[in-house]
Amino acid sequence: MLHLWDILVTSNKKRVAFGFQEEIMLNRLFTEHPASVGESYFQHMGAALGFTANMALATIACLVHAFLPFLFVKTGSGIINKLHDRMVLNRDRRAPDLRGVAKADAA
């Protein structure tokens, strides 16, 4: 069985024997999804960590609100709405393709 460590720390001899397929597969595991939303691996990591921080704040606000309902009345739902806007409505970082829009506006 091939372990992750064997793939990451391989000698040149093993690389020739395996033909880089494992390295390509491992690279794709880390980059395919970020690329699908127009981000590099590290850009995607930063965005995901930003979501984590905001969700943690929303969790704390909701926890306090559960016991003291007069505090953080709209904080949790406000954070969730902002996260929804960032993730669902404005997810793709790639520039929008405006070529078809210009033709439609001219007609």
N, CA, C and O atoms as a GROMACS GRO file, in nm:
protein
  428
    1MET      N    1   0.085  -0.119   0.000
    1MET     CA    2   0.000   0.000   0.000
    1MET      C    3   0.088   0.124   0.000
    1MET      O    4   0.185   0.132   0.076
    2LEU      N    5   0.056   0.219  -0.084
    2LEU     CA    6   0.132   0.342  -0.095
    2LEU      C    7   0.078   0.443   0.005
    2LEU      O    8  -0.042   0.473   0.005
    3HIS      N    9   0.164   0.495   0.088
    3HIS     CA   10   0.125   0.592   0.190
    3HIS      C   11   0.157   0.733   0.142
    3HIS      O   12   0.242   0.753   0.055
    4LEU      N   13   0.087   0.831   0.198
    4LEU     CA   14   0.107   0.970   0.161
    4LEU      C   15   0.253   1.009   0.178
    4LEU      O   16   0.309   1.080   0.094
    5TRP      N   17   0.315   0.963   0.286
    5TRP     CA   18   0.454   0.997   0.310
    5TRP      C   19   0.543   0.945   0.197
    5TRP      O   20   0.638   1.013   0.157
    6ASP      N   21   0.514   0.827   0.146
    6ASP     CA   22   0.591   0.770   0.035
    6ASP      C   23   0.579   0.855  -0.090
    6ASP      O   24   0.674   0.866  -0.168
    7ILE      N   25   0.464   0.914  -0.110
    7ILE     CA   26   0.444   0.999  -0.228
    7ILE      C   27   0.516   1.133  -0.210
    7ILE      O   28   0.581   1.181  -0.302
    8LEU      N   29   0.504   1.192  -0.090
    8LEU     CA   30   0.563   1.323  -0.066
    8LEU      C   31   0.715   1.319  -0.059
    8LEU      O   32   0.782   1.409  -0.109
    9VAL      N   33   0.770   1.216   0.001
    9VAL     CA   34   0.914   1.206   0.019
    9VAL      C   35   0.964   1.085  -0.060
    9VAL      O   36   0.992   0.980  -0.003
   10THR      N   37   0.974   1.102  -0.190
   10THR     CA   38   1.019   0.991  -0.273
   10THR      C   39   1.155   1.024  -0.331
   10THR      O   40   1.190   1.141  -0.348
   11SER      N   41   1.231   0.922  -0.361
   11SER     CA   42   1.360   0.941  -0.429
   11SER      C   43   1.333   0.952  -0.578
   11SER      O   44   1.224   0.920  -0.626
   12ASN      N   45   1.433   0.996  -0.652
   12ASN     CA   46   1.419   1.004  -0.798
   12ASN      C   47   1.393   0.866  -0.857
   12ASN      O   48   1.322   0.854  -0.957
   13LYS      N   49   1.450   0.763  -0.797
   13LYS     CA   50   1.432   0.627  -0.846
   13LYS      C   51   1.284   0.589  -0.839
   13LYS      O   52   1.231   0.531  -0.934
   14LYS      N   53   1.217   0.620  -0.728
   14LYS     CA   54   1.075   0.589  -0.714
   14LYS      C   55   0.992   0.673  -0.810
   14LYS      O   56   0.894   0.624  -0.866
   15ARG      N   57   1.030   0.797  -0.831
   15ARG     CA   58   0.954   0.884  -0.921
   15ARG      C   59   0.954   0.827  -1.063
   15ARG      O   60   0.852   0.829  -1.131
   16VAL      N   61   1.066   0.778  -1.106
   16VAL     CA   62   1.074   0.719  -1.238
   16VAL      C   63   0.986   0.594  -1.244
   16VAL      O   64   0.916   0.570  -1.342
   17ALA      N   65   0.990   0.515  -1.136
   17ALA     CA   66   0.911   0.391  -1.132
   17ALA      C   67   0.762   0.421  -1.133
   17ALA      O   68   0.686   0.349  -1.198
   18PHE      N   69   0.718   0.523  -1.062
   18PHE     CA   70   0.576   0.555  -1.054
   18PHE      C   71   0.530   0.648  -1.167
   18PHE      O   72   0.410   0.657  -1.193
   19GLY      N   73   0.621   0.715  -1.234
   19GLY     CA   74   0.588   0.797  -1.350
   19GLY      C   75   0.509   0.922  -1.320
   19GLY      O   76   0.432   0.966  -1.405
   20PHE      N   77   0.524   0.980  -1.206
   20PHE     CA   78   0.462   1.107  -1.167
   20PHE      C   79   0.310   1.101  -1.154
   20PHE      O   80   0.250   1.204  -1.123
   21GLN      N   81   0.246   0.989  -1.175
   21GLN     CA   82   0.100   0.984  -1.164
   21GLN      C   83   0.053   1.018  -1.024
   21GLN      O   84  -0.046   1.090  -1.006
   22GLU      N   85   0.122   0.966  -0.925
   22GLU     CA   86   0.081   0.993  -0.788
   22GLU      C   87   0.097   1.140  -0.754
   22GLU      O   88   0.013   1.198  -0.685
   23GLU      N   89   0.207   1.202  -0.802
   23GLU     CA   90   0.230   1.343  -0.775
   23GLU      C   91   0.123   1.429  -0.842
   23GLU      O   92   0.075   1.525  -0.782
   24ILE      N   93   0.085   1.395  -0.963
   24ILE     CA   94  -0.019   1.469  -1.033
   24ILE      C   95  -0.153   1.453  -0.960
   24ILE      O   96  -0.227   1.550  -0.944
   25MET      N   97  -0.183   1.330  -0.917
   25MET     CA   98  -0.308   1.306  -0.845
   25MET      C   99  -0.310   1.383  -0.714
   25MET      O  100  -0.412   1.443  -0.679
   26LEU      N  101  -0.200   1.382  -0.641
   26LEU     CA  102  -0.192   1.454  -0.514
   26LEU      C  103  -0.207   1.604  -0.537
   26LEU      O  104  -0.278   1.671  -0.462
   27ASN      N  105  -0.142   1.656  -0.639
   27ASN     CA  106  -0.154   1.798  -0.672
   27ASN      C  107  -0.298   1.834  -0.706
   27ASN      O  108  -0.348   1.938  -0.663
   28ARG      N  109  -0.365   1.748  -0.782
   28ARG     CA  110  -0.505   1.774  -0.819
   28ARG      C  111  -0.596   1.774  -0.697
   28ARG      O  112  -0.690   1.853  -0.690
   29LEU      N  113  -0.569   1.687  -0.600
   29LEU     CA  114  -0.651   1.685  -0.478
   29LEU      C  115  -0.651   1.820  -0.407
   29LEU      O  116  -0.752   1.860  -0.349
   30PHE      N  117  -0.538   1.890  -0.412
   30PHE     CA  118  -0.526   2.017  -0.341
   30PHE      C  119  -0.562   2.138  -0.426
   30PHE      O  120  -0.583   2.246  -0.370
   31THR      N  121  -0.571   2.125  -0.557
   31THR     CA  122  -0.591   2.242  -0.641
   31THR      C  123  -0.718   2.241  -0.725
   31THR      O  124  -0.760   2.346  -0.773
   32GLU      N  125  -0.781   2.125  -0.744
   32GLU     CA  126  -0.896   2.118  -0.834
   32GLU      C  127  -1.013   2.203  -0.785
   32GLU      O  128  -1.067   2.284  -0.862
   33HIS      N  129  -1.053   2.187  -0.660
   33HIS     CA  130  -1.166   2.266  -0.609
   33HIS      C  131  -1.134   2.416  -0.604
   33HIS      O  132  -1.214   2.496  -0.652
   34PRO      N  133  -1.020   2.457  -0.547
   34PRO     CA  134  -0.991   2.602  -0.549
   34PRO      C  135  -0.993   2.660  -0.690
   34PRO      O  136  -1.042   2.771  -0.710
   35ALA      N  137  -0.939   2.587  -0.787
   35ALA     CA  138  -0.938   2.637  -0.925
   35ALA      C  139  -1.079   2.650  -0.980
   35ALA      O  140  -1.104   2.736  -1.065
   36SER      N  141  -1.171   2.567  -0.934
   36SER     CA  142  -1.309   2.572  -0.984
   36SER      C  143  -1.380   2.701  -0.946
   36SER      O  144  -1.480   2.738  -1.007
   37VAL      N  145  -1.329   2.771  -0.844
   37VAL     CA  146  -1.386   2.900  -0.804
   37VAL      C  147  -1.288   3.014  -0.828
   37VAL      O  148  -1.304   3.123  -0.773
   38GLY      N  149  -1.187   2.988  -0.913
   38GLY     CA  150  -1.094   3.094  -0.953
   38GLY      C  151  -0.993   3.133  -0.847
   38GLY      O  152  -0.950   3.248  -0.844
   39GLU      N  153  -0.955   3.039  -0.761
   39GLU     CA  154  -0.859   3.070  -0.654
   39GLU      C  155  -0.741   2.975  -0.660
   39GLU      O  156  -0.751   2.862  -0.709
   40SER      N  157  -0.629   3.023  -0.608
   40SER     CA  158  -0.516   2.935  -0.587
   40SER      C  159  -0.540   2.859  -0.457
   40SER      O  160  -0.635   2.888  -0.384
   41TYR      N  161  -0.453   2.763  -0.428
   41TYR     CA  162  -0.465   2.688  -0.304
   41TYR      C  163  -0.461   2.781  -0.183
   41TYR      O  164  -0.543   2.768  -0.092
   42PHE      N  165  -0.365   2.874  -0.181
   42PHE     CA  166  -0.350   2.962  -0.065
   42PHE      C  167  -0.460   3.068  -0.058
   42PHE      O  168  -0.501   3.106   0.052
   43GLN      N  169  -0.509   3.114  -0.171
   43GLN     CA  170  -0.624   3.206  -0.168
   43GLN      C  171  -0.745   3.134  -0.109
   43GLN      O  172  -0.819   3.191  -0.029
   44HIS      N  173  -0.765   3.010  -0.150
   44HIS     CA  174  -0.878   2.933  -0.100
   44HIS      C  175  -0.863   2.906   0.050
   44HIS      O  176  -0.960   2.911   0.125
   45MET      N  177  -0.741   2.876   0.092
   45MET     CA  178  -0.716   2.855   0.234
   45MET      C  179  -0.750   2.981   0.314
   45MET      O  180  -0.812   2.973   0.420
   46GLY      N  181  -0.708   3.097   0.264
   46GLY     CA  182  -0.738   3.222   0.332
   46GLY      C  183  -0.888   3.248   0.340
   46GLY      O  184  -0.938   3.291   0.444
   47ALA      N  185  -0.959   3.222   0.231
   47ALA     CA  186  -1.104   3.242   0.231
   47ALA      C  187  -1.171   3.146   0.329
   47ALA      O  188  -1.261   3.186   0.404
   48ALA      N  189  -1.128   3.020   0.330
   48ALA     CA  190  -1.188   2.922   0.421
   48ALA      C  191  -1.159   2.956   0.567
   48ALA      O  192  -1.246   2.940   0.652
   49LEU      N  193  -1.039   3.004   0.596
   49LEU     CA  194  -1.007   3.044   0.734
   49LEU      C  195  -1.086   3.168   0.775
   49LEU      O  196  -1.123   3.183   0.891
   50GLY      N  197  -1.110   3.258   0.678
   50GLY     CA  198  -1.195   3.374   0.706
   50GLY      C  199  -1.337   3.333   0.740
   50GLY      O  200  -1.398   3.387   0.832
   51PHE      N  201  -1.390   3.235   0.666
   51PHE     CA  202  -1.522   3.182   0.696
   51PHE      C  203  -1.523   3.118   0.835
   51PHE      O  204  -1.618   3.133   0.911
   52THR      N  205  -1.416   3.046   0.866
   52THR     CA  206  -1.406   2.981   0.997
   52THR      C  207  -1.414   3.083   1.110
   52THR      O  208  -1.487   3.064   1.207
   53ALA      N  209  -1.340   3.192   1.096
   53ALA     CA  210  -1.340   3.296   1.199
   53ALA      C  211  -1.479   3.358   1.214
   53ALA      O  212  -1.527   3.378   1.326
   54ASN      N  213  -1.542   3.389   1.100
   54ASN     CA  214  -1.676   3.448   1.107
   54ASN      C  215  -1.779   3.352   1.166
   54ASN      O  216  -1.866   3.394   1.242
   55MET      N  217  -1.768   3.224   1.131
   55MET     CA  218  -1.862   3.126   1.187
   55MET      C  219  -1.839   3.109   1.337
   55MET      O  220  -1.934   3.089   1.412
   56ALA      N  221  -1.714   3.116   1.380
   56ALA     CA  222  -1.685   3.107   1.523
   56ALA      C  223  -1.748   3.225   1.598
   56ALA      O  224  -1.805   3.208   1.706
   57LEU      N  225  -1.736   3.344   1.540
   57LEU     CA  226  -1.799   3.462   1.602
   57LEU      C  227  -1.951   3.447   1.606
   57LEU      O  228  -2.014   3.480   1.707
   58ALA      N  229  -2.009   3.398   1.498
   58ALA     CA  230  -2.154   3.378   1.496
   58ALA      C  231  -2.196   3.274   1.600
   58ALA      O  232  -2.299   3.289   1.665
   59THR      N  233  -2.116   3.170   1.615
   59THR     CA  234  -2.145   3.066   1.715
   59THR      C  235  -2.145   3.124   1.856
   59THR      O  236  -2.235   3.098   1.935
   60ILE      N  237  -2.043   3.203   1.886
   60ILE     CA  238  -2.035   3.265   2.019
   60ILE      C  239  -2.152   3.359   2.042
   60ILE      O  240  -2.213   3.358   2.149
   61ALA      N  241  -2.185   3.440   1.941
   61ALA     CA  242  -2.298   3.533   1.954
   61ALA      C  243  -2.428   3.456   1.978
   61ALA      O  244  -2.508   3.496   2.062
   62CYS      N  245  -2.449   3.347   1.904
   62CYS     CA  246  -2.571   3.268   1.922
   62CYS      C  247  -2.574   3.199   2.057
   62CYS      O  248  -2.681   3.188   2.118
   63LEU      N  249  -2.460   3.154   2.104
   63LEU     CA  250  -2.454   3.090   2.236
   63LEU      C  251  -2.489   3.189   2.346
   63LEU      O  252  -2.567   3.156   2.436
   64VAL      N  253  -2.433   3.308   2.339
   64VAL     CA  254  -2.467   3.411   2.439
   64VAL      C  255  -2.614   3.448   2.427
   64VAL      O  256  -2.682   3.463   2.528
   65HIS      N  257  -2.663   3.462   2.304
   65HIS     CA  258  -2.803   3.498   2.282
   65HIS      C  259  -2.899   3.392   2.339
   65HIS      O  260  -3.009   3.425   2.384
   66ALA      N  261  -2.857   3.266   2.335
   66ALA     CA  262  -2.944   3.159   2.388
   66ALA      C  263  -2.974   3.180   2.536
   66ALA      O  264  -3.084   3.152   2.582
   67PHE      N  265  -2.876   3.228   2.610
   67PHE     CA  266  -2.894   3.249   2.754
   67PHE      C  267  -2.938   3.391   2.789
   67PHE      O  268  -3.006   3.412   2.889
   68LEU      N  269  -2.898   3.486   2.708
   68LEU     CA  270  -2.934   3.626   2.731
   68LEU      C  271  -2.996   3.681   2.602
   68LEU      O  272  -2.928   3.747   2.524
   69PRO      N  273  -3.123   3.654   2.579
   69PRO     CA  274  -3.187   3.684   2.450
   69PRO      C  275  -3.192   3.831   2.412
   69PRO      O  276  -3.222   3.865   2.298
   70PHE      N  277  -3.163   3.918   2.505
   70PHE     CA  278  -3.161   4.061   2.474
   70PHE      C  279  -3.027   4.104   2.415
   70PHE      O  280  -3.014   4.218   2.369
   71LEU      N  281  -2.927   4.014   2.415
   71LEU     CA  282  -2.797   4.044   2.355
   71LEU      C  283  -2.783   3.974   2.219
   71LEU      O  284  -2.838   3.866   2.198
   72PHE      N  285  -2.710   4.036   2.130
   72PHE     CA  286  -2.679   3.979   1.998
   72PHE      C  287  -2.805   3.930   1.925
   72PHE      O  288  -2.808   3.820   1.870
   73VAL      N  289  -2.907   4.014   1.925
   73VAL     CA  290  -3.036   3.978   1.868
   73VAL      C  291  -3.026   3.946   1.718
   73VAL      O  292  -3.090   3.851   1.671
   74LYS      N  293  -2.948   4.021   1.644
   74LYS     CA  294  -2.937   4.000   1.500
   74LYS      C  295  -2.794   3.967   1.455
   74LYS      O  296  -2.769   3.956   1.335
   75THR      N  297  -2.704   3.951   1.547
   75THR     CA  298  -2.563   3.931   1.512
   75THR      C  299  -2.540   3.801   1.438
   75THR      O  300  -2.478   3.801   1.331
   76GLY      N  301  -2.588   3.690   1.492
   76GLY     CA  302  -2.567   3.560   1.429
   76GLY      C  303  -2.625   3.554   1.289
   76GLY      O  304  -2.558   3.512   1.195
   77SER      N  305  -2.750   3.596   1.274
   77SER     CA  306  -2.814   3.591   1.142
   77SER      C  307  -2.749   3.689   1.046
   77SER      O  308  -2.742   3.663   0.926
   78GLY      N  309  -2.701   3.801   1.096
   78GLY     CA  310  -2.631   3.898   1.010
   78GLY      C  311  -2.502   3.841   0.954
   78GLY      O  312  -2.471   3.859   0.836
   79ILE      N  313  -2.427   3.773   1.039
   79ILE     CA  314  -2.302   3.710   0.993
   79ILE      C  315  -2.333   3.602   0.890
   79ILE      O  316  -2.265   3.593   0.787
   80ILE      N  317  -2.434   3.521   0.916
   80ILE     CA  318  -2.471   3.414   0.821
   80ILE      C  319  -2.512   3.474   0.687
   80ILE      O  320  -2.474   3.421   0.582
   81ASN      N  321  -2.589   3.583   0.688
   81ASN     CA  322  -2.629   3.648   0.562
   81ASN      C  323  -2.508   3.700   0.485
   81ASN      O  324  -2.503   3.687   0.362
   82LYS      N  325  -2.411   3.760   0.555
   82LYS     CA  326  -2.290   3.808   0.489
   82LYS      C  327  -2.210   3.693   0.431
   82LYS      O  328  -2.157   3.704   0.320
   83LEU      N  329  -2.200   3.583   0.505
   83LEU     CA  330  -2.127   3.467   0.455
   83LEU      C  331  -2.197   3.408   0.333
   83LEU      O  332  -2.131   3.366   0.237
   84HIS      N  333  -2.329   3.404   0.336
   84HIS     CA  334  -2.405   3.355   0.220
   84HIS      C  335  -2.378   3.442   0.099
   84HIS      O  336  -2.358   3.392  -0.012
   85ASP      N  337  -2.377   3.572   0.119
   85ASP     CA  338  -2.349   3.664   0.009
   85ASP      C  339  -2.210   3.638  -0.049
   85ASP      O  340  -2.193   3.634  -0.171
   86ARG      N  341  -2.111   3.620   0.038
   86ARG     CA  342  -1.974   3.594  -0.008
   86ARG      C  343  -1.962   3.459  -0.076
   86ARG      O  344  -1.895   3.447  -0.179
   87MET      N  345  -2.024   3.357  -0.021
   87MET     CA  346  -2.002   3.222  -0.073
   87MET      C  347  -2.090   3.189  -0.192
   87MET      O  348  -2.042   3.132  -0.290
   88VAL      N  349  -2.215   3.222  -0.186
   88VAL     CA  350  -2.308   3.179  -0.290
   88VAL      C  351  -2.323   3.284  -0.400
   88VAL      O  352  -2.315   3.250  -0.518
   89LEU      N  353  -2.343   3.408  -0.364
   89LEU     CA  354  -2.369   3.510  -0.464
   89LEU      C  355  -2.244   3.562  -0.533
   89LEU      O  356  -2.249   3.600  -0.650
   90ASN      N  357  -2.132   3.565  -0.462
   90ASN     CA  358  -2.007   3.620  -0.517
   90ASN      C  359  -1.892   3.521  -0.503
   90ASN      O  360  -1.783   3.558  -0.462
   91ARG      N  361  -1.917   3.396  -0.537
   91ARG     CA  362  -1.819   3.291  -0.510
   91ARG      C  363  -1.698   3.294  -0.601
   91ARG      O  364  -1.585   3.281  -0.553
   92ASP      N  365  -1.717   3.310  -0.729
   92ASP     CA  366  -1.610   3.294  -0.827
   92ASP      C  367  -1.524   3.420  -0.833
   92ASP      O  368  -1.576   3.529  -0.855
   93ARG      N  369  -1.394   3.405  -0.813
   93ARG     CA  370  -1.304   3.519  -0.818
   93ARG      C  371  -1.263   3.557  -0.960
   93ARG      O  372  -1.210   3.665  -0.984
   94ARG      N  373  -1.289   3.467  -1.055
   94ARG     CA  374  -1.250   3.497  -1.192
   94ARG      C  375  -1.334   3.612  -1.245
   94ARG      O  376  -1.450   3.630  -1.206
   95ALA      N  377  -1.275   3.690  -1.333
   95ALA     CA  378  -1.347   3.803  -1.391
   95ALA      C  379  -1.464   3.751  -1.474
   95ALA      O  380  -1.448   3.653  -1.546
   96PRO      N  381  -1.580   3.814  -1.463
   96PRO     CA  382  -1.695   3.767  -1.542
   96PRO      C  383  -1.670   3.789  -1.691
   96PRO      O  384  -1.603   3.884  -1.730
   97ASP      N  385  -1.723   3.700  -1.772
   97ASP     CA  386  -1.710   3.710  -1.917
   97ASP      C  387  -1.816   3.808  -1.967
   97ASP      O  388  -1.935   3.776  -1.969
   98LEU      N  389  -1.772   3.927  -2.006
   98LEU     CA  390  -1.865   4.032  -2.045
   98LEU      C  391  -1.881   4.042  -2.197
   98LEU      O  392  -1.948   4.133  -2.245
   99ARG      N  393  -1.821   3.951  -2.272
   99ARG     CA  394  -1.830   3.960  -2.418
   99ARG      C  395  -1.974   3.947  -2.466
   99ARG      O  396  -2.016   4.023  -2.554
  100GLY      N  397  -2.050   3.854  -2.412
  100GLY     CA  398  -2.189   3.836  -2.452
  100GLY      C  399  -2.278   3.948  -2.403
  100GLY      O  400  -2.379   3.979  -2.467
  101VAL      N  401  -2.244   4.010  -2.290
  101VAL     CA  402  -2.323   4.119  -2.233
  101VAL      C  403  -2.314   4.242  -2.323
  101VAL      O  404  -2.414   4.310  -2.343
  102ALA      N  405  -2.197   4.271  -2.375
  102ALA     CA  406  -2.179   4.390  -2.462
  102ALA      C  407  -2.263   4.377  -2.588
  102ALA      O  408  -2.321   4.476  -2.634
  103LYS      N  409  -2.269   4.257  -2.645
  103LYS     CA  410  -2.351   4.236  -2.766
  103LYS      C  411  -2.499   4.252  -2.735
  103LYS      O  412  -2.573   4.307  -2.816
  104ALA      N  413  -2.543   4.204  -2.621
  104ALA     CA  414  -2.684   4.213  -2.584
  104ALA      C  415  -2.722   4.358  -2.558
  104ALA      O  416  -2.834   4.400  -2.590
  105ASP      N  417  -2.630   4.437  -2.500
  105ASP     CA  418  -2.659   4.578  -2.473
  105ASP      C  419  -2.667   4.659  -2.602
  105ASP      O  420  -2.743   4.755  -2.610
  106ALA      N  421  -2.589   4.622  -2.702
  106ALA     CA  422  -2.586   4.695  -2.828
  106ALA      C  423  -2.710   4.671  -2.912
  106ALA      O  424  -2.747   4.756  -2.994
  107ALA      N  425  -2.775   4.558  -2.892
  107ALA     CA  426  -2.892   4.522  -2.974
  107ALA      C  427  -3.017   4.593  -2.934
  107ALA      O  428  -3.122   4.572  -2.995
   0.00000   0.00000   0.00000
